[in-house]
């Protein structure tokens, strides 16, 4: 989606099955359904419904980005986190409800309020570093930091955040890479991108 509106999410939902059919027409080893705001818009547990709908179309190994985030957080025992997000408050609230459904508490969050992907794409990585640092200062007694949105190019600051703040960091992109590698039976090792991929 370009903007985060119910109309845009509804259009994605309408086209979803056709897109999956197109993508799985040729052999695939793994299919990752990204778009955490689409998944959280549909409500807590919607990743399971999406995976069920994909299974009705194709037997390809599949996961969703929010399934990956939940598994990644739990793999590092991160059950109480702060969230630093580029999104508006209403979208953050949807993500918080989604994570809570899987027993992950977002103890504090801050968002930058951007409501379209192009603006988020143009943000420098330092915005992520600064926001994560600020929200952790407000609420230091947590297990780690979650940073959503694969358009927010914060991968380059993961290791520095972990070193400077002493907490594991899970980002959207890092989580789905870890999930795909694990799902393919490969070692999820990618040095330079935080504890999850060590």
C-alpha positions in Angstrom: 0.0 0.0 0.0 1.1 3.6 -0.6 -0.9 5.1 2.2 -2.3 3.5 5.3 -6.1 3.8 4.9 -8.8 1.3 5.3 -9.6 1.7 1.6 -6.1 0.8 0.6 -6.0 -2.2 2.9 -9.4 -3.4 1.5 -8.0 -3.2 -2.0 -5.0 -5.4 -1.0 -7.4 -7.9 0.6 -9.5 -8.0 -2.6 -6.4 -8.7 -4.8 -4.6 -11.0 -2.3 -5.7 -14.4 -3.7 -4.9 -13.5 -7.3 -1.5 -12.2 -6.3 -0.7 -15.4 -4.5 -1.8 -17.4 -7.5 0.4 -15.4 -9.8 3.4 -15.7 -7.5 3.0 -19.4 -7.0 2.4 -20.2 -10.7 6.1 -21.0 -11.0 7.9 -23.2 -8.5 8.9 -21.3 -5.3 10.9 -22.5 -2.3 9.4 -20.0 0.1 6.7 -17.3 0.1 6.9 -14.4 2.5 3.8 -12.3 3.0 5.0 -8.8 4.0 2.9 -5.8 4.9 2.5 -5.8 8.7 0.0 -3.0 8.6 -2.3 -5.0 6.3 -2.0 -7.9 8.7 -2.6 -5.9 11.8 -5.5 -4.0 10.1 -7.2 -7.4 9.8 -6.8 -7.9 13.5 -5.0 -10.1 16.0 -4.3 -13.6 14.7 -5.0 -12.6 11.1 -1.6 -14.0 10.1 -3.0 -17.5 10.7 -6.0 -16.7 8.5 -3.7 -15.5 5.7 -1.6 -18.6 5.9 -4.7 -20.8 5.8 -5.8 -18.9 2.6 -2.4 -19.4 1.0 -2.5 -23.1 1.8 -5.8 -23.4 -0.1 -4.0 -22.0 -3.2 -0.5 -23.5 -3.0 1.5 -26.0 -0.9 4.6 -23.7 -0.9 6.2 -23.0 2.4 4.8 -19.7 3.5 5.0 -17.2 6.4 4.0 -13.7 7.1 6.1 -10.8 8.3 4.2 -10.6 11.6 4.4 -14.4 12.1 8.2 -13.9 11.7 8.3 -10.9 14.1 6.5 -12.9 16.8 8.8 -15.9 16.3 11.9 -13.8 16.2 10.9 -11.9 19.4 10.1 -15.2 21.2 13.4 -16.9 20.0 15.3 -14.2 21.9 12.9 -14.3 24.9 11.7 -10.8 24.2 8.2 -10.8 25.8 8.3 -7.2 27.0 9.5 -4.6 24.5 9.5 -1.0 23.5 8.4 -0.2 19.9 10.0 2.6 17.8 7.9 3.1 14.7 7.6 5.4 11.7 3.8 5.0 11.6 0.9 7.1 12.9 -0.6 6.3 16.3 -3.6 4.4 15.0 -1.4 2.0 13.0 0.9 1.5 16.0 -2.2 0.6 18.2 -3.1 -2.1 15.7 0.4 -3.6 15.9 0.4 -3.4 19.7 -2.9 -5.3 19.8 -1.6 -7.9 17.3 1.6 -8.5 19.4 -0.5 -8.7 22.6 -2.5 -11.5 21.1 0.7 -13.5 21.0 1.7 -12.5 24.6 4.2 -9.9 23.6 3.7 -6.7 25.6 4.7 -3.3 24.1 5.5 -1.5 27.3 6.0 1.9 25.5 6.0 3.1 22.0 6.8 6.2 20.0 5.9 6.7 16.4 7.0 9.3 13.8 3.5 9.7 12.4 4.3 9.1 8.7 1.3 7.7 6.8 2.8 6.8 3.4 5.6 4.5 2.3 7.5 7.0 0.1 8.1 9.4 3.1 9.2 6.5 5.2 11.6 5.2 2.5 13.3 8.6 2.5 13.9 8.7 6.2 17.6 8.3 7.2 18.6 5.4 9.4 19.5 7.8 12.2 15.8 8.5 12.7 15.4 4.9 13.9 18.5 5.1 16.1 17.3 8.3 17.7 13.7 7.1 18.2 14.7 3.7 19.6 17.1 5.4 22.0 14.4 7.9 23.2 11.7 5.3 23.8 14.1 3.0 25.7 15.1 5.9 27.9 11.5 6.4 28.8 11.0 2.7 29.6 14.3 0.9 30.2 13.0 -2.1 32.0 12.2 -4.2 28.9 13.7 -7.2 27.2 14.3 -5.6 23.8 13.3 -3.2 21.0 10.9 -3.8 18.1 11.1 -1.6 15.0 8.4 -2.3 12.4 8.3 -1.4 8.6 10.6 -2.8 5.9 10.5 0.6 4.1 12.2 2.2 7.1 15.8 1.5 6.3 17.1 0.9 9.8 19.1 -2.3 9.3 22.3 -0.4 9.3 21.8 0.8 12.9 20.7 -2.5 14.5 24.2 -3.5 15.8 25.0 0.0 17.0 21.7 0.1 18.9 22.3 -3.3 20.5 25.9 -2.2 21.5 25.0 1.2 22.8 21.7 0.3 24.5 22.4 -3.3 25.6 19.1 -4.7 24.3 18.4 -7.0 21.4 16.7 -5.3 18.4 14.1 -6.9 16.1 13.2 -5.2 12.9 10.7 -6.2 10.3 13.2 -6.9 7.6 15.6 -8.8 9.8 12.8 -10.9 11.2 11.5 -12.0 7.8 15.0 -12.8 6.5 15.5 -14.9 9.7 12.2 -16.6 9.2 12.8 -17.4 5.5 16.3 -18.8 6.1 15.0 -20.9 9.0 12.0 -22.1 7.0 14.3 -23.2 4.2 16.5 -25.1 6.6 19.4 -22.7 6.2 21.5 -21.2 8.9 20.1 -17.8 9.8 23.5 -16.2 10.1 24.1 -12.8 8.6 26.8 -11.0 10.5 26.3 -7.3 11.0 22.5 -7.4 11.5 22.1 -8.0 15.2 21.7 -10.8 17.7 18.9 -12.5 15.8 21.1 -13.1 12.7 24.4 -14.0 14.5 
